């Protein structure tokens, strides 16, 4: 049972038992409280919160009573449509006396700040937490640890664990639960993702098979694909105006718990997208063929950058994060053409090479399907029991958010269920395009990378010669004509 994180959620399919887990955790946290000075009882005060009293009484309270029934020893007080209180008392096998005071409340029309002011909580449960606005989270977190009150806690006692917990079905990608707790979680935030209902590891199946042996398979017959993805496969959904490019991405599989720097002297790939809003990602190609993205560089929305200054930024990042490691840049093939918008009238790639010092590799194509397939390879294949793609949890915010929600294929206007054949262009597409070129180079293999590094001196000479003639581009093309 997680006692480390203060904002902790569980996301699961219909019927997976996630709702029951929250009352049980409240019971567990009660046992971990310090015995009160006044009577020696380990006591907690929990709040069970919904948006409206109708939902509280029709949906949440019945689920609560399935775990802790209303009975003579556990009195439940309150009239339907208003607040309620349930007091649960018990004695542990070691003789410790415990009591859990549970208040049932609905936010209703109150502001979140006003609602939170009166709470003195050990723990709080947001049933169907994705329906609670993110604006409520800060005020609610601020009420944790207010119970027991300081005068009831022995001097020098260790701080007992508290929690703002929430259960939910897979929401839309734009929901705060995804952005805050799954894309780039803070140290005290955590979401536990249950397996798909179709998985051999699906949870609560013993109970569900008593309802129907083919519980999820039968449920899926009456659902649309997007409903199956969210409510059975347990995958955050997309707006009906777009769908994710990479449906195989899963944070637990593809993002490391703790980030790590690249190995000293390792082969480093920079996958880059050119133009006036350049972006790219640094990748470490591991000896076993796995790929370790560890940093990104993006041009923020509303800003512009040029090949020379972007190259300098890339060089500085490589020197800081991967000192002494050779870097090979895989750039959009179109960046090799002469461009009037680039200083001196030479290509974007040559200008970038001059100012970054990176060796260059020209991908054989910019076909989106081939580029996306290169990324999917690292998402779906494994080495030594782990996915080939292992990303740092920090320093890759745009890449990770793109995987989750931002990098998508838009729906065709006026065509129900039909989509464009290419990903939408925008802020997330720039760094993801660069990432795709980097994956293409990684797929080409270590030998190609080694050959590029060996040719780096010739590439630099070609760049230097471009001032006296335009032969630099031709020389560069000659040296890059492999892979």
N, C-alpha and C positions, 0 to 999 in steps of 0.2 A: 504494500500500500504506500503510495507516494506521500511523503511528509516533507519533501524538500521544496516543492513548488507551491506558491501561494495562489496563483491563478491556474487552475488545472481542470481540463475538460476531457470528456470521452466522446468520440464520434463513432457512430455505428449504424448498421442497417436497422430496418424495422425489426422489432422483436428480439434484439440481440442482448437484452439484459442491462443495457447501459443505464436506464433510469433507476433500476434497483441498486446499482452500484453506489449511487450518491447517498441515499439514506444509510447504507452500510458504512460508508466512509465517515459520515457524521458520528455514527456509533463508535467507530474505531478512534476518531480524534478525541472523543469524550474520555476514553480510557487513558489517553496520554496526557491529560491535563493534570496539573499539580493539585494535590488534595487541599481543599480550602481550609484556612486557619480556623474558621468558625465551627465547622462540624466534621472536617476530615473527608468530605465527599469530593470525589473527582467529578466536577460538574462543567458542562458546556451549555452555551446558548446558541442555537442555530436558527437561521431564518430560511424559509422556503419561499421563493419569490416567483410570481408570474406577472404577466402584463395586466391581466384583468382578473377580478374575482370569479367571473364565470369560468374562465379557463382553469383557475386555481382549484375550484370545487369540482368541475366536471372531469378534469384530466389529471391534475397533479395529486390531489388528496387521495383519490382512489389508489393511485400507484403507491403512495406512501403507506396507506393502510394494508396493502398487500405484504409489506415488509414488517410494519409495526402496527398491528391491529388495535382498534379502539376496544378496550376492555376494562374491567374493574381495576386492575392493577396499573393500567396505563391510561389514565383519563384523557379523553379528547374533548375539548370544549370549544364551542363556537357555532354560530348559526350560519347556514348556507347563504352565501352572498356577502359575507363579511370576514373579518379576521378570525383566526382560530389558533388554539394552543394545544400542544400534545406534550405530556410529561412522561418520559420513559425512565424507569428506575430499575436497577439490577445490582447484583453482587457478583464480583469476579471470583473465579475458583480460588484465587489467593486471598480472598476476603475483602478486597477493595470494594467500597461502595461507590457506585456511579449513578449519575443522573443527567439526562439530556432534556433540556427545555427547548422545545421547538415552536417557533412562531411562524404562522402562515400569513403572508401578506401579498397584496397586489399593488403595483405602482400606480395604476390608474392614471388620473390626470395630473398627478403631482410632478414637479420637476425632480430629476434624479438627486440633486443636491438636497432638496427639501425632504425627500423620502429617506435618504440615507442618514440624515442628522440624528434621528431618534434611535438608531440601531446600536446595540451593545453586543457585538457578535464574537463568537469563537469561530464559527464557520457559517457560510452562506451557500445555499444551493439555488442556482438559476436553472429551473427546469425548462428544457428547450431553449437553452441559453442563446442560440443564434438569433432569437427574436428579441432579445434585450439589446437596445442600442449601445454602441461602444461608449457613448458619453456617460453611461451609468457605471462603467467598470471602475474608474478612478475613485469616485465617491464611495463605492461599496468596499473597495480594497482598503480605504482609509478607516473603515469601521471594524476591521478584523483586529483581534487582540484586545478589544475593549471589555471583554468578559472572559474570565473573572476579573473583577475590578482590583486595582493594585493593593488595596488594604486587605484583600483576601488571599494574597499570594505570599508565601513565606519569604523572608529576606534571603537573598542569594539563590533562589530557586532558578533552575534553567528555564529558558523561554520554551513554552509548549507550542507545538505546531498549530497553525491556523490554515484556513483554506477558503477561497472563493471558487467553488466548483460548479461545473455546468455540463449538462449532457445535451446532445443534439444529433440529428441526422445530418448527413453531408449537406452543407448549404451551397449557395452560389459562391463562386470564386471571389466575388466582391464583398462578401460578408466580413465583418471585423474579426470573426473567429479564425478565418483563413489568413488574413493579412497580418494580424497581430501575433497569433499563436503558431502559425504553420509556415509562413513565408520567412519571417525573420524574428523568431521568438526572443523575448527578453529573458535574462537569466532565471527569473522566478515564474516564467510562463511555460506551460506544457500541455499539449493535447495528445491523448492516447488514441490511436486510430485502430479500430477493430478490423478483423479480416472481412473480406467480402462474404456475403451470404452464400455465395456459390463455392467458397473455398473449403477444402477439407478441414481447415482450422477454424471455421465459422463458430462463433460463440453461442451458447444457450441452445444448442441444437437438441439436446435431450428433451427439453421442455417443448420446443417447437414441433418435434416429431410426434409428440402426443396429440397435438392439434391436427397435424397432417404430415405424413411421411415425406412428401415432396413440397414442404411449406414454401420455400422461396421459388422453386420452379413453377409452382401453381400460381403464386402471386404475380410472377413476371408475365404470365399469359395476358393479363389485363392491363399491362403498363406499356407506355411508350418507351423508346430507347433511353431518352434523357431521364425518365423516372427510374428505370432499372439501374442506370449508372449511379444515381444519387442514393436511392433508398434501399437498394439491394447490394450493389457492388461497393457502396460506401466511397464514392468518388465525388469531391466537390463539383458542382455543376457549373455550367456557363450560361451567360445571358442568352436568351433566345435569339439575340442578334449575332451571336458568334459562338464558335466552339474551339476548344484548345487544339493546338497543333500536335502536342505530345500527350497522348492519353496514358502512356506507360510511366510517366513520371510519378514518383512517390518520395516524399521527403525522407521517410525512414530508410529507404533503400539507397537514395542517391545523394544525401547530404550527411556529412560526418557529424558526430555528436560534438567533437572538439576539433577545431581547425588545426592544421599543421603547415609549416613552411615547406617549400620544395627542398629536396635533398641537394646538398652542395655539389655543383658540377653536373646536375641532372640535365637531360634534354628538355628544353622549354619551347613550347609552341605559343606564338601569339596569333590568334585568329582575328582578323580585322575586317571591318566594313569601311570603305572609303567614302569620299564625298564631303559636303560641307558640315555634316553632323556625324563625324566618324566615331566609331566605338569598337571595342574589342575585348578579348578575354585572354588571360595567361593560363596556359595548361601545362602541367608536367606529365610527360609520357613515361609511365613506369615500366620497369623491366618485364613485368608479366603482361604488358599490353593494356593495363587499365589506365584511365585518364583522370588526372587530379586537377581540376580548375581551382585556382587559388586567388585570383584577383581580376577585376574588370576595370576598364576605363570607358566612360560614356560622356557624350556631350549632352548636357542637360537641356530639357525642352526650352525653346526660345533662344538658345545660344548657338553660335557657329564656331567652327574651328577650321584650321588649315593643316595641310599635310606636314609642314615643317614644325609647327608648334605642337601638333599632336604627336609627331615622332619624338620630339624632345620629352614630352610627358611620359611616353612609353619607355624611353630610355631610362628616365629617372626612376620609374616604378620598378623596372627590371633590376636596376642597380641596388635598389633598396631591399627588394624581396627575394631576389635570386642572384646575389653577387657572384661573379665568376662563372655563371652558367651561360653557355651559348644559346641564343634565341633565334628561332626561325619563324618568320612571319608568313602566314598564309593569307593573302589578300584577295579580295574580289578581282577576278580576271579583268574586268573592265577598267580597273585602276592602272593598268599598264599602258593604256592608250594616251597619246598626246592630248592634253587638256588645256584649253585657253584660260580656264579659270585658275590654273595652278601657276604659282610664281615662276617666271622664266619660260612658260609655255611647254615645260616637260611634263612627264606623267606624274600622277599622284604617287604611284608606287616608288618611282625613283627618288622623289623628294622625301618621302617617308623613310626610305632606306638610308639616305644621306644623313638625316637628322636623328634617326633611332640607332643606327649602327647594326640593325638586325639583318641577318641573311634573309633572302626572299625566296619563296616558293610560289609558283603560279598554279593554282588549281586548274585541272583540265576542263572544268565546266562551271557555270554558275546556275545550272538547272536546279530549281528549288526542290524538286522531288529527290534528286540525287543528294543534295546537301542535307535535306531532312533525314534521308535514310541513313546517312553517316552518323547523325546524332542518335537516331533510334537504335543503331547497333550498340552504342555504349549504354543506352538505357535498358536494353533487354538481354544483353549477354553478361556472363559472370566469369570471374576468375578467383580461384581459391575460396569459393563459397560466397563471394560478394559481387554486387553489380560492378561492371567495368567503370561506370561513372561514379566518382566519389568526390563531391564538391565540398569545399570549405563552407562552414555556416555563415561566415562573415566575409565581407569584401566582394560579395557577388549578389547584391540586393536586386539589381535589375534583371540579371539572368534568372534568379530563382523566382522572382515575381512574374517574369515572363513565362516560365514553365507552368506556374500555377494559374495565372489569370490573364496577363497582359498580351502575350503572343498568341494570337488566335486567327481563325479564319471566319470572315464575316458572312452573315447570311445574305442571300440575294434578295433584294427588295421585291416584295410582291410574289415571292416564290416560297411557299411553305415547305420547310424541310430541305431546301436546296441552298448550297453554299458556293462561294467562289472557289476556284481551284488553286489559289495561292494565298499565303498568309497576308494579313493586313499590314500595310506599311505604316510605321510610326515609331515612337520612342523605343519600344521593346524590340522591334524588328531589327534595328541597327546592330545591337550587340548580339542578338541571336543569329543574324546572318554571319557575323564574324565568327561566332562559336561554331557554326556549321563548317566554315572553311577550315577552322582549326581541327575539327573532327575528321575532315577529309584527309588532311595531312597525317594525322595520327593513324588513320586506316592505311595510308600508303606505307607506313612502317618505319622502323628504326634505320634501315639501310638508306632509304631516301633522305631521311633527315641528316644522316651522317654525310651523305654526298653533298647536300646543300651547304652544310657547315664547311666542308672542305673547299667549296667553290666561293666562299664568302670573300676572300681576298680579291678574286677576279671580279666579283660583283661590285665591290667598293671601287676598284680601278675604273670600271665602266661608269659608275656614278661620277667619278672625278673628271672623266673625259667628256662628259656631256656639256661642259662649259664651252669647249672649243668646237663641238659638232653635235649633231643629233644621233651620232652612232652609239651613244650610250644605251639608248633603248634597245637597239638591235643587238648589241653585245650582251646586254642583260638577258634578252630573250634567248640568245644562244646558250648562255650558261644555265638558264632555268629550264631548258627543254628536256626534262626527265621527270619521271614520276607520273 
